[in-house]
């Protein structure tokens, strides 16, 4: 791969005014350096603006052949994209292959259910209709943990709806973005319909600030999401969709099937090294079963394999970088300060890279940073509860509202408690991680601003227009004024 700074108006740009270096979390060494220039953002906006009218005018039928060619190009690149995901962000290859393998099939979802979701609503007797029109230029600011999947899930609906797109990927995964962009180049979309700009926060800041960007789709931390809201509060025309962090929890009732619950909690807390916005970092467990569940998990957690992301047998790879690893290792002391017992300590692994072992803890909930903050790493605490109502109230105190799970044999308990958890995703006897493209995906409160994606992604990237068909009956008072008979 020859690192490129940008792909704008159908042309690759090999040079930039600055450089970003990717440090491999697996090796701890420089993987590659990419040029970039914040000035490319303005250039991409201009190209996307110029391409928009013709792309929008094609209609879904006219845009479909381009998306089908893109689907084929993405399918051909799934293995190279998977390996690049593993090398740049440390995700195990089995997981990276799942991410890369899902890129091409997303086109079917976009051209099927998502397109249907924004199809016209027609009133009886030709009384009127509701149409969904493209926003215009849409910028996608992607994350590092799912550098291909999450951006793809926003870009494809935006294009299908008639928007033109600018992708600014995470600076942690520029190579993944370049391979993804090469599929667009091969699919030969009209120049300016899809654009890619590499870079850091300054590159993204140009897209956030520009009034020529009509939609902004961000996935990342709550801190950055709130800064984006502040920067765009005087741009009411700009649709801003934020997918942010979470302090996700599970509630384990006394009647839960503990073997299955333990397995689901392992996935919820430790897959992707806990670096998912939907990862669970706490489980509220009924006092009658917490001892048994603690014993089960304490026996299972040390068995989770941590290895190089290209090793087929590794369940977990490294954390994203050394800074994140140290922050997570500091949780051992933070948990002790909060009065939490550490059953399995998170420890650094003595090898090059940002590897660490998963942590498991147990203790009563307290209003401390350890219990309230998002860890974004493999750290799970089991919290005993006796009163179900108290547990539910505590689960909602973090200020986040992304995902939760309820483990119980009683379906009625789940249906009763789910609405009270005030989260965008509440799962029944299933971990908080994983999602269906056939359902909406998004968070509330500090986890998002009520702009869910997945099945609802088409609504993010389109504007509803109501059209009443006339003429309407006129009131007698007006007819009299006009000299007409009633």
N, C-alpha and C positions, 0 to 999 in steps of 0.2 A: 504494500500500500504506500503510495506517495501522498503524504498528508496535504490536505487542501484547506484553505481558509474559508472558502464559501462556494456555494453553487447558486448563481443568480441569473435569471433570464436564460436558462439553458446553457450556461457557461460555467466551467470550473475556474476558480481563482487560486493560484498556487502561492500567492504572496500576501503578507499582511504586515502591519506596523508593529505587531507584538507577537509573543510566543507563549503558548501554554504547554507545559510538560506533564504527561501522564505518568504517574508513579504506579507501577504495578503493585496492587495489594498482596499479590501472591508471592512476588519476588523481592519487594522492597526496593526495586531499582527502576530507573527511568525506562519506560516502555517505548515512548515515542514523543516527539514534540510537534505541535501543530501551530502553524501561523494563524493569526486572526487580526482583524481590524474592526473596531467599533463603527467605523465609517461604512462598512459593508451593510449594516442594518438599514441605514437610510437608503442605500442603493437598492436593497431588497424590497423595501416598502414601495419605492417608486416603480420597480418592475412589477410587483404584485398588483399595484393600483392600475397600471397600464393594461395588464392582462385580464383584469376582472370582468369588464363588460362582455367581451367575447366569450369567456368561459361560462359566465352566468347565462348568456343567451342560448347556449347549446341545449339546455334542459338536461334532465337526468338521462334521457335516452341517448343524447349526443355525448354525454360524459362517460357513459358506461363502457364503451370500447377501450377508452384510455385506462379505466380502473381495472378492466380485465387483463390488459397487457401488464399493468403494474402487479397484479396478483401473480402472474406467471413469473415475473422478474423477482419478486420477493421469495417465491417458492424455490427458485434456483439458488438463492443466496442463504438459505436457512442455516446451513452448516457453518459457513464462514461467519455469519452474524453471531451464531451461538458461541463459537470459539472466541470471537472478539469480546462478547459480553463477559465471558469468564475471565479473560485476561485483563480487561480494563476495570471491572468492578468486583471480581472475585467470586462471582456466583458459580456454584458447581455446574459442571457441564450438563448433567441430567436436567437441571433446572433451566439452564440457558437454552437448551434444545427445546424445552417446552415453550419458552418465551418466543424464540425465533420461529418455531414451527407454527405458532398461532397468528403470525402476521398476515400471511396470504389468505387463510380462511376468513379473516375479518372482512374481506371485501364482500363475501356472501351475506354476512350479517348487515353490512351497510346498505347493500342494494336490495335487501329483503325487508326484515322487520323495522330497521331504523328508517328506511325510506318511507315505509308505510306509515310510520308514526307521524311523519310530517306531510303526509298527503293531504289533498284538499278536503275540507269538510263542506258539503253542499247542503243548503237548506231545501226543504220541499218546495215544489212548484217554482223552481228557479228563483227563490226569494233572495238568494245571496250565497256567499261562500267565504271560507277562511283559507287563505293561501299562506304558505311559508316561503319567504324570500331569503336569499343569502344575505349575510351581514355585509360582506365586502372583503376586506383584507383581514385575515385571522392569523395571529401570532401564537405559536405553541412553545411554551417554555418547559422543557422536559427535565425529569429527575434522573438520578444515577441508578436507582435500585431496579427500575424496569426501563432502561434507556430506549428500548425499541417498542415494547408493547404499549406503554402508556401514551407515548407520542403517537404511535400508529392508530390507537383507538380514538384519537381526537382529529388527526389529520385526514383520515379517510372519510369520516362523516362530513367534515368541512368541505372537502373537495366535491363529494357527491352532491351536497346541497348547493354548490355553485360558487363557493368562496375560493379565493386564492390564498395561499398559505406561506408563512415563513416559519421555519423551525429553528429555534435556538436550543441546542441540546445542552445537557450538563457538561461542564468542563471536565468532569471525571470520565466521560465516555464519548469523546469526539470521533474515535474510530468507528464505533457502532453507528453513529449518525452518518458518517461518510459512506459506509457500506449501504445503509438504508437509502441515502440520497442517490447512490449509483443505480439503484433499481428504478428510480424515477427518471433518471437520464436515459436508461435503456427503454423504458416505456414510452419515451418521446412525447411527454405531455407538452402542450404549447408553452413556449418560453414565458417565464414569469408566473406560471400557475403554481409551481412548487419551488421554494427557495430555501436554502440552508445557510446559516451564518454561525460559524464557530466563535467561541469567546467566553469571556467572564461576565461578571455582573454589569460591567459598563456596556457590553454588547446588548444584553437584555434590557438595560435601562433605556436605551434608545427606543426600543419597541414599546416599552411601557409608556414612555412620555409622549410618543408621537400621536397627534390627533388623526393621522391618516390610517391608523390601525383601528379597525372597527370591532374586533373581538380579541380577547387576550385569555388564553387557557393556560393556567399555571398549575403544576404539580410540584410540591416541595414542602418546606417547613412552614409552620405557622408564623414564625418571625418574618420570613421573607414575604409570605402572603399578605400579612398585615401592612408591610411596607408598600406593597403594590397597591393595596386599597387606598392608602394615604396618598400615593402618587397620582392616582387616577380619580380622586373624588371630585375634581372639577371637569371631568370628561364624562358626563352622563350618557353620551351617545355610545360609549364603549362598553360592550358587554364584557364583564370580568368574571370568569369562572375559576374558583379557587378550590383545589384539592390539596388539603394540608394534613397536618399530623393527627395523631390519635393517642389517647391513653386508654387503650381498649382492655376490657375485662370480661371474664366469664363468671357466671353464677352456677355453682354446682349444688344442686339440691340433694337432700338426704336419700332420695330414691333414684339417683342417677346410676347408670351402669358404669362402674368405675374403671373397668378395663378399657372400654371404648373411650371414656372421658380422658383417661391418661394419654392415650394415643393422640387424640385430637389436640390436647394441650401441648404435646410435644411439637406438633406441626405449628400450632398457633404462636408459640413462643420462640421457636428455634429455626424454622425454615428461613432461608436467606439471611442467616445469622441474626434473625430478629429485625432485619432492616426492611420491614414492610410497614406502610402506614396503618395497615389493619392488624399488625401483630399484637398478640395479647402479652401484657407485662404483669397482669395480676389476675388471680382467680379467687373469688369469694366462695369458700367451701363450707358447707354446713358442718357444725362441730361434731355431729355424729359420724361423719365419714372422713374428716380431714386427716386423721392419723393414717388410715388405710391408703388414702390417695397420696399422702406425703411419702409413705414407704414405697409405693409403686413408682412414683416419679423419681425418688432418690436412687432407686435401683436402675432406672432406665436412662436418665440424663447422662451419666458417665459413659454409656454405651454409644452415644451419638458420635459418629466418626467425623473428625475435622481433618481436612487434607487439602492438597493443592486442587484448585478448581478443575483442572484437566484430568484428575484421577476419577475414574468411573465410580469407585466405591465411596467417595466422599459424600456425606450428607450435608455438611457445612464446609464452606470455604473460609477465607479470611474476611475480616471486617473491612470496610472501605479504605481506611488509612490509619496511620499510627495515632493521629490525634483522636480519632473516634475510639480506637482501642484503649488508649489511656483514660479517656472519659468513662468508659465502661468498667475498667478495672477499678476506678475510684469509687464505683458503686459498692464495693466490698466494705469500705469504710463508711459510706453514707448509710448503708443498711444497718450497720452496727450502731451508728449514732441514732438511728430511728428505732432502735430496740428490736431489730429483726434478726432472727436466727438464720445463719447461712448453712444450708444443708449440703449444697455443692457449690464451691467457690468458683467464680470466673477467674481464670489464670492465663497469663501470657504463655504462649508456646514458644519454646526456644528454637526458633528457625527463622530464616529471613522472611519478611512479610509481616502482615498485620493479623496474625492468628491469635485466637484466644478460645478458651473452653467455655461452654455454656454454664450459666449460674442458676441455682434454684434456692429459694429462700422461703421462710415461713414466719409470720408474725402478725400482730394486730394492726389494723389500719390506723395511721395517724396523719394529721394534717402537716406533713413535712414534704420537702422537695422530693425525697425518694419516692413517695407515693403519688405525688401530684404531677411530676414532670414526665415527658416522653423520653424513654431511654434509647430507642431505636437501636436495640442490640439484644443479644440472647440472655435476657434476665427476667425470670418469672418469680413472683412471690405469691404464696398461698396465704389467704387471709381468712381466719375463722369467723363464722357468723352464727348467730342463734336465731335472730329475728329477721325474717325475709324482707320486711319493709325497710328495716335499717340498712340492710345490705344494698337494696336497690337505691336508696337515697345516697349512700356513700359512693356507689358506682357512678353516679352522675355529677359528683362534686368537682371533678377535675377541670371542667370547663370545655372539654372536648366532647365530640359527639359523632364519632365515625362508626365504630363496630363494637358489637357485644355478642356473647353467646350465652345460651341458657341450656344447661344439661339437666334433664329431668325425664322421668317416665310418664309424667302427667302433661299431656298436650294442653289441657285447659290452663295449667299453671303458666305455660309458655305464652299462650294467647293473652292471658291476663297481665303478665309482666312486660311483654315486649313493648307496648305503647308507652310504658312509663320510663323506659330507658333512654328516650330522647336521642336516638342515634339513627343514622341513615341506613345501617345494616344491623339486623339482629337475627342471629342464626339459632336454629333448634337442633340440639345434639350434634352440632358441627362447629368446627373451629372458626375463629374470626377471619382467617386468611382464606383466599380464594374467592372468586366471584363469578357470576354468570352474566355473559353479555346479553342475555335475554331479559335481564332485570336492570333497574337503575342502579348506579353506583355513585355514592357521594356522601359527604358528611355535613353535620350541622355545627353551629356554634364555632369554636376555634378550629374545627376540622374542615369547614367548608362554608360556602355562602349560598346553600340551597340551589346549586347548579349541578345536579347529578349527571354523570355520563353513562357509558355503556348503552343500554337500550334507549335512554333518553338523550344520547349524544347529538342527535339531529336537532333537538330543541335548543341546544347550546349554540349552535352555529347558524341559526336561522331566525328571522323575525316574522311574527305573525301579522298578516294584513287582512282585515275584515272588509268585505265588499257586499254592500246591500244593492240589490238590483231593483230599479224603479220602473215606473213612477210610483210614489207612495200616495195614499189617499190624503187629500188636503182638507184641513178643518174648514167648516162652514164660514167661520169668521174671516178667514183669508179669502175664500171664494167671494164673499160679499164685498170685501175690499176691492177685489178685482172686477166686480161687476158681473160675476158669473152666477148662475143659478145653482143652488144646493141640490 
